[in-house]
Amino acid sequence: MDNTLKNISTLGELKNAGFKSKTIKDELRDNLILKLQKKEPIFKGIIGYETTVIPQLQRAILSKHNINLLGLRGQAKTRIARSLVDLLDEWMPIIEGSEINDDPFNPISMFGKQLLAEKGDDTPISWIHRTNRFFEKLATPDVTVADLIGDVDPIKAANLKLSYADERVIHYGMIPRANRCIFVINELPDLQARIQVALFNILQEGDIQIRGFQVRLNLNLQFVFTANPEDYTNRGSIVTPLKDRIGSQILTHYPINRKIAKKITAQEAQSNNALEERIHIPEVALELLEQIGFEARTSEYIDVKSGISARMSITAYENLISAAELRLLKSGDQHTSIRMSDFLGVIPAITGKVELVYEGEQEGAEGVALLLIGGAIKSLFEEYFLTIKKLSKPGQYDDIDAITEWFINHPGFELLNDSTNETFTEAINEISPLTDMLNKYQPNTDSKDLIFMKEFILWALVEFKKLDKKQVEDGYEFEDNLLRRYE
C-alpha cells in the first residue's frame, strides 16, 4: 500500500485515491507472492525450517487457510505466528472509533453501519499499523466464551439506559476486536471443549452469535493455532470437528544438526558485546553445548514426549558465559577462555528444562544433567578423534597409554577452576602427551583453542574410564584410574 494514503481522513478521499479493500487472507497471499517474486527474505529469524516448515507455511498462506502449528515446546511456533505480521500491508484503514476495526467499505457493526449511513463519504477514517494487527491468547482453563467472543454488558445497558434486546449493550470479546487481524490461540488443546465448539462457526462461516442476539458479524480473520501433540499431556486435546475446520496443520521440529542449533542459540541468547570480547569461546565448546541437547532428546531418563526446548541451549549458553565471567571477577584477569569446568555451571539450565521419567527421578535431576554432559563429551570426542576402541589398542602402546602413563608418574595433578590463565595454561601444558595427541589427530586446531582441547581430552578420558577425576576444594584432581583402584 502507498504510505501516502494514511494521510487520508475520510471515506470519500479513500475512494478517490482508488483504494480497494480485501480480506486479510488475500492480503497475506498477495504480499507473500510479491515477496517471492522479488526474492525478498520471508520469515526472518526462523532458522532450520527452510526446506521443511516454511514451504508448508507458504502453501497454507497461498491456499488462504487457517493454520495449526503442531509441535513440541521450544520449536518456534509462536515466533512463526508473530512473523506473519510482516506479510500484512503496513497501514489499514478503519472507520474511526470502531471497536472491531470496521472496513470503511463494508462495516459489520451497528456503530459502523449507522455512521456510514449518516455521513456517507464524509465518514471519518483512521489508520492502524500492521504491528497492531496481531492478537494473541494463551489457552487456559479459565478462558470463557465471553472472553473470546463477547457478552451482554449490564453496566453499558444501565449507563445508556438500553434494553438487553438492544445490540448496543454487547461487549465484544477478543476475537471480534481482532477483526481484519491475525488472531493466535496458543496451546489450543488446553482450551476447554465447549470453548473450542464456540469457534466452529467462526472458522467455517466467519460469523458469531452473542447471547442469542440475531446479529451476524461476518468477521475477517486469519487464525493461527499452536498446539503440542495430543499425547504430549493429558490436559486436553483438539476436538475433532474443530480440527476438521483448520485448513493446514504444519508439524514443527527441533534442529536437525548442531550447525543449525548453534545459529539459533547465537541469535536468541542475551549477548553482552563488551563481556564476550573478554571471553573466548572455542568452537568445540559451542559444539559441546548443543550436543547436550541432542543427548537429552534420546536419553532414557527423560520424557522425550515433553520435548527438549531450544531454550535449554540458549540459557545454558548464557550460564556458560556467566561461569567464565565469575572467574574473571575472582582471578583479576582481563581475558579468559571457556573451560570444561564451566560446563558444570550450565546444570541449572538443564534441570529446569527437562521432564524426567521414573528412572530419571531415581537418578536425580542433577545426576541426569551430569550424565547428559558426559554423554555429549563422549559423542564429540569420537567425532574429533578416532573411536575409543581404535585409539585404545589392546596389547599395544598407544596415545591413551601415553597420557595415562604420564598421570602414573605425576600423581595428584590438579586443575583449579578459578586459577589465572597463566597458571591454568602452565599446568595443562605440563601434560606433553596431550600436545602429541592433538598434533596427530587435530593438527589444524586454532591456537586459541589448544588449551580447551587439551582439557576436553582429559574429561573425555574420564568418561571413557581411562582416567579418574575427583573434586577438590577449588577444582579437580586427575589421576590414572588404576591408582584409584588400588588405593
C-alpha positions in Angstrom: 0.0 0.0 0.0 1.2 3.5 -0.8 2.2 5.1 2.6 0.9 8.5 1.5 -2.7 7.0 1.8 -2.5 7.1 5.6 -2.9 10.9 5.4 -6.4 10.4 4.0 -9.1 11.1 6.7 -12.5 10.5 5.0 -14.1 7.7 3.1 -14.6 9.9 0.0 -10.9 10.7 -0.2 -10.1 7.0 0.2 -12.5 6.2 -2.8 -10.9 9.0 -4.9 -7.4 7.5 -4.2 -8.6 4.2 -5.7 -8.1 2.2 -2.6 -9.6 -1.3 -2.7 -10.2 -3.3 0.5 -9.6 -7.0 0.6 -9.7 -9.8 3.1 -6.8 -10.4 5.4 -6.2 -13.8 3.8 -5.9 -12.1 0.4 -3.7 -9.5 1.9 -1.3 -12.2 3.2 -1.4 -14.1 0.0 -0.7 -11.0 -2.2 2.2 -9.8 -0.1 3.7 -13.3 0.0 3.5 -13.6 -3.8 5.1 -10.1 -4.1 8.0 -11.1 -1.8 8.6 -14.4 -3.5 8.7 -12.6 -6.9 11.2 -10.1 -5.6 13.1 -12.8 -3.8 12.9 -10.9 -0.6 13.6 -12.7 2.7 10.4 -14.1 4.3 10.0 -15.2 8.0 13.2 -13.6 9.2 14.8 -15.2 12.3 13.2 -18.6 11.6 16.2 -20.9 11.4 16.3 -24.6 10.3 12.9 -24.7 8.7 13.9 -23.5 5.2 13.1 -26.8 3.5 10.5 -28.2 5.8 8.1 -25.9 7.7 8.5 -22.7 5.7 7.4 -24.2 2.3 4.3 -25.7 4.1 3.6 -22.4 5.6 3.8 -20.6 2.3 1.4 -23.2 0.7 -1.0 -22.6 3.5 -1.0 -18.9 3.0 -1.4 -19.2 -0.7 -4.4 -21.5 0.0 -5.8 -18.9 2.3 -6.0 -21.5 5.2 -6.3 -21.1 8.9 -3.2 -22.8 10.3 -2.4 -25.1 13.2 1.3 -25.3 14.2 1.8 -28.6 15.9 5.0 -29.4 17.7 6.8 -29.7 21.0 7.9 -26.8 23.2 10.7 -24.6 22.0 10.1 -25.2 18.3 9.5 -21.5 17.3 5.7 -21.9 16.9 4.8 -18.6 18.4 7.7 -16.8 16.6 6.4 -18.1 13.3 2.9 -16.9 14.1 4.2 -13.4 15.0 6.3 -13.3 11.9 3.1 -13.4 9.8 2.6 -9.7 10.6 5.4 -8.8 8.2 3.1 -10.1 5.3 0.4 -7.5 6.1 0.0 -4.2 4.4 1.8 -1.5 6.5 -1.3 0.5 7.2 -5.0 -0.5 7.2 -8.0 2.0 7.2 -10.9 1.6 9.6 -14.0 3.6 10.5 -12.8 6.0 13.2 -14.0 4.9 16.6 -14.9 1.4 15.6 -14.3 -1.3 18.3 -13.9 -4.0 15.8 -11.9 -2.4 13.0 -14.8 -1.8 10.6 -13.8 -1.8 7.0 -15.0 1.7 5.7 -16.3 0.0 2.5 -18.1 -2.8 4.3 -18.8 -2.2 8.0 -20.2 -5.1 10.1 -21.0 -3.4 13.4 -24.1 -1.4 14.2 -21.9 1.6 15.0 -20.1 1.4 11.6 -23.3 0.9 9.6 -25.0 3.8 11.3 -22.1 6.1 10.9 -21.7 5.3 7.2 -25.5 5.8 6.6 -25.3 9.1 8.4 -22.1 10.6 7.0 -21.6 8.8 3.7 -18.4 9.9 2.0 -17.6 12.2 5.0 -17.3 9.1 7.2 -14.1 9.7 9.2 -11.4 7.0 9.0 -8.2 6.3 10.9 -5.3 4.0 10.2 -3.9 1.0 12.0 -0.2 -0.1 11.6 0.3 -3.7 10.9 2.2 -4.2 14.2 -1.2 -3.5 15.9 -3.0 -6.2 13.9 -1.7 -9.1 15.9 -3.8 -10.6 18.8 -2.6 -13.5 20.9 -4.4 -15.5 23.6 -2.9 -18.3 25.7 -5.5 -21.0 26.2 -6.0 -21.6 29.9 -8.8 -23.3 31.9 -10.3 -20.0 32.9 -10.9 -18.7 29.4 -14.6 -18.2 28.7 -16.8 -17.7 25.7 -17.4 -14.2 26.9 -13.6 -13.5 26.9 -13.2 -14.7 23.3 -16.5 -13.8 21.6 -18.4 -11.4 23.8 -21.3 -11.0 26.2 -24.1 -8.6 27.2 -22.6 -5.7 29.3 -25.2 -4.8 32.1 -23.2 -1.7 33.1 -23.3 -0.4 29.5 -27.0 -1.1 29.4 -27.6 0.8 32.6 -25.4 3.8 31.6 -27.0 4.1 28.2 -30.5 3.2 29.5 -30.9 0.5 26.9 -32.8 -2.8 26.9 -30.9 -6.0 26.9 -32.5 -6.6 23.5 -30.5 -3.7 22.0 -27.4 -4.7 20.1 -25.5 -1.8 21.6 -25.3 -3.5 25.0 -22.9 -6.1 23.6 -19.4 -6.1 24.9 -17.2 -7.6 22.1 -14.6 -10.3 23.1 -11.1 -10.6 21.8 -12.0 -12.3 18.5 -14.4 -9.6 17.2 -11.9 -7.0 18.3 -9.3 -8.7 16.2 -11.4 -8.3 13.1 -9.2 -7.9 10.0 -6.2 -9.1 12.1 -4.2 -12.2 12.9 -5.5 -14.0 15.9 -3.4 -16.6 17.6 -4.5 -19.1 20.2 -1.5 -20.7 21.9 -1.8 -24.3 23.3 -5.2 -25.0 21.7 -5.6 -28.4 23.3 -5.7 -26.7 26.7 -8.9 -24.8 25.7 -12.0 -26.4 27.2 -14.0 -28.4 24.7 -17.1 -26.2 25.0 -14.9 -23.1 24.1 -13.5 -24.9 21.1 -17.1 -25.6 20.0 -17.7 -21.9 20.1 -15.0 -21.5 17.4 -16.8 -23.7 14.9 -18.9 -21.1 13.2 -16.2 -18.5 13.2 -13.8 -20.8 11.2 -16.5 -22.2 8.9 -18.8 -19.3 8.3 -16.8 -16.4 9.7 -19.7 -15.2 11.8 -20.5 -15.1 15.5 -23.6 -15.1 17.8 -23.7 -13.5 21.2 -26.2 -14.4 23.9 -28.9 -15.3 21.4 -28.8 -11.9 19.6 -29.7 -12.3 15.9 -26.6 -10.4 14.9 -24.4 -11.8 12.2 -20.9 -10.4 12.3 -19.1 -11.6 9.2 -15.6 -11.5 10.7 -12.5 -11.2 8.6 -9.7 -13.1 10.4 -6.5 -15.1 9.9 -6.5 -17.7 12.7 -3.2 -19.4 13.8 -3.3 -22.0 16.4 -0.4 -23.6 18.2 -0.6 -27.0 19.9 1.6 -29.8 21.3 0.9 -33.3 20.0 -2.2 -34.7 21.5 -0.3 -37.3 23.6 2.0 -34.5 25.0 0.0 -34.3 28.2 -3.4 -35.5 29.4 -4.6 -31.9 29.9 -6.7 -31.9 26.8 -7.0 -32.3 23.0 -8.3 -30.6 20.0 -11.9 -31.7 19.4 -12.3 -33.4 16.0 -14.8 -31.0 14.4 -12.6 -28.0 15.2 -9.5 -29.8 13.8 -11.5 -30.6 10.7 -12.1 -26.9 10.1 -8.5 -25.8 10.3 -7.1 -25.7 6.8 -3.5 -26.7 7.2 -1.8 -28.5 10.1 2.0 -27.9 10.0 4.4 -30.0 12.0 7.4 -28.2 13.5 10.6 -29.9 14.7 13.9 -29.5 16.5 17.1 -28.5 14.7 18.3 -31.4 12.6 22.0 -30.8 13.3 24.4 -28.9 15.6 25.2 -26.3 13.0 21.6 -25.1 12.9 21.3 -25.4 16.6 24.3 -23.1 17.1 22.8 -20.5 14.8 19.5 -20.5 16.9 21.4 -20.2 20.1 23.6 -17.4 18.8 20.5 -15.5 17.6 18.5 -15.9 20.7 21.0 -15.7 23.6 21.3 -12.5 25.5 24.6 -11.0 24.5 27.0 -8.6 26.1 29.5 -7.5 23.4 31.9 -6.0 25.9 31.9 -9.2 28.0 32.2 -11.5 25.0 35.3 -9.6 23.9 36.9 -10.7 27.1 35.8 -14.3 26.9 37.0 -16.6 24.2 34.6 -19.4 23.3 36.2 -22.3 21.5 34.2 -23.8 18.6 34.4 -27.2 20.4 32.7 -25.6 23.4 29.8 -24.4 21.3 29.5 -27.9 19.7 29.5 -29.5 23.1 26.8 -27.1 24.4 24.5 -28.1 21.5 25.3 -31.8 21.8 23.9 -31.8 25.3 20.5 -31.0 23.8 20.8 -33.8 21.3 21.8 -36.3 24.0 18.8 -35.2 26.1 16.4 -35.9 23.2 17.5 -39.5 23.1 18.0 -40.1 26.8 16.3 -42.9 28.6 16.0 -40.8 31.7 13.9 -38.0 30.1 10.3 -38.0 28.8 11.0 -37.2 25.2 7.3 -36.6 24.6 7.6 -33.4 26.6 10.3 -32.2 24.3 13.7 -30.5 25.0 13.2 -26.8 24.2 15.7 -24.9 22.2 15.6 -22.5 25.2 17.7 -25.1 27.1 20.8 -24.5 24.9 20.1 -20.7 25.0 20.0 -20.4 28.7 22.9 -22.9 29.0 25.0 -20.7 26.8 24.2 -17.7 29.0 25.2 -19.7 32.1 28.4 -20.8 30.4 29.4 -17.2 29.8 28.5 -16.2 33.3 30.7 -19.0 34.7 33.6 -17.6 32.8 32.7 -14.0 33.9 32.7 -15.1 37.5 36.2 -16.5 37.1 37.3 -13.2 35.6 35.9 -11.4 38.6 37.7 -13.7 41.0 41.1 -14.0 39.2 41.5 -10.4 38.2 42.4 -11.4 34.6 41.2 -9.2 31.8 40.6 -12.1 29.4 39.8 -15.8 29.7 38.6 -18.7 27.7 35.8 -21.1 28.4 37.0 -24.2 30.4 35.5 -27.6 30.7 34.7 -26.9 34.4 32.5 -24.0 33.3 30.1 -26.6 31.9 29.1 -27.5 35.4 27.6 -24.0 35.5 25.0 -25.0 32.9 23.4 -27.7 35.1 20.7 -25.3 36.4 19.7 -24.6 32.8 19.3 -28.3 32.1 17.5 -29.4 35.2 14.8 -26.7 34.7 14.1 -27.7 31.1 13.7 -31.5 31.2 10.9 -33.7 32.4 12.2 -36.9 34.0 10.7 -40.3 33.7 10.8 -42.7 36.7 14.4 -43.8 36.1 15.4 -40.2 35.8 13.8 -39.3 39.1 15.7 -42.1 40.8 18.9 -40.8 39.3 18.1 -37.2 40.4 17.9 -34.1 38.2 21.5 -33.1 38.7 22.7 -36.6 38.2 20.8 -36.8 34.8 22.3 -33.4 33.8 25.8 -34.7 34.6 25.1 -37.9 32.5 23.9 -35.7 29.6 27.1 -33.6 29.8 29.2 -36.8 30.0 27.3 -38.3 27.0 27.9 -35.2 25.0 31.6 -35.3 25.8 31.9 -38.9 24.6 30.0 -38.3 21.4 32.0 -35.3 20.5 35.4 -36.9 21.4 34.7 -39.7 19.0 33.9 -37.2 16.2 37.1 -35.2 16.7 39.3 -38.2 17.3 39.1 -41.9 16.4 36.6 -44.1 18.3 37.9 -45.0 21.7 38.2 -48.7 20.6 40.6 -47.6 17.8 42.5 -45.3 20.0 43.0 -47.8 22.8 44.5 -50.9 21.2 44.8 -53.9 23.4 48.3 -55.2 23.8 49.8 -52.2 22.0 51.2 -49.0 23.5 49.0 -46.2 22.1 48.2 -42.5 22.5 45.9 -43.1 25.5 48.5 -45.2 27.2 51.0 -42.3 26.9 48.5 -40.0 28.7 47.6 -42.4 31.5 51.3 -43.2 32.0 52.0 -39.5 32.5 49.5 -39.4 35.3 51.0 -42.5 36.9 54.3 -40.6 37.1 52.6 -37.3 38.2 50.1 -38.3 40.9 47.9 -35.6 42.5 47.7 -33.4 39.3 45.1 -30.6 39.8 43.4 -28.1 37.6 41.8 -25.3 39.7 38.7 -23.6 38.4 39.5 -20.0 39.4 43.2 -20.1 38.6 44.5 -17.3 36.4 45.0 -18.0 32.7 48.7 -18.2 33.1 48.6 -20.7 35.9 46.0 -22.8 34.2 47.9 -22.8 30.9 51.2 -23.8 32.6 49.5 -26.6 34.4 47.8 -28.2 31.5 50.8 -27.8 29.2 52.8 -30.0 31.5 50.9 -32.9 30.1 53.1 -33.3 27.0 51.2 -36.4 25.6 48.1 -34.2 25.1 50.1 -32.0 22.7 51.3 -35.1 20.8 47.7 -36.4 20.5 46.4 -33.0 19.2 49.2 -32.7 16.7 48.3 -36.2 15.4 44.5 -36.1 15.3 43.7 -32.3 15.2 46.7 -30.6 13.7 44.7 -27.6 12.5 43.3 -26.6 15.9 43.2 -22.9 16.4 46.0 -21.8 18.7 43.4 -20.1 20.9 41.5 -23.4 21.4 44.5 -25.6 22.2 44.2 -25.3 26.0 40.5 -26.1 25.9 41.0 -29.1 23.6 43.6 -30.5 26.0 41.2 -30.2 28.9 38.5 -31.7 26.8 40.6 -34.8 26.1 41.1 -35.2 29.9 37.4 -35.0 30.6 36.7 -37.4 27.7 39.1 -40.0 29.1 37.4 -39.7 32.4 34.1 -40.5 30.7 35.6 -43.5 29.0 37.1 -44.6 32.3 40.7 -44.3 31.2 41.3 -41.6 33.9 39.8 -40.7 37.2 38.6 -37.3 38.3 37.7 -36.2 41.8 36.6 -32.8 43.0 38.9 -30.9 45.3 38.2 -27.7 47.1 38.6 -25.4 44.1 38.9 -27.7 41.1 39.6 -31.2 40.0 42.3 -33.8 40.6 43.1 -36.2 37.7 44.8 -39.5 38.0 45.2 -42.8 36.4 42.2 -45.0 37.2 44.4 -48.0 38.2 45.9 -45.9 41.0 42.4 -45.2 42.4 41.5 -48.8 42.1 44.5 -49.9 44.3 44.2 -47.2 46.9 
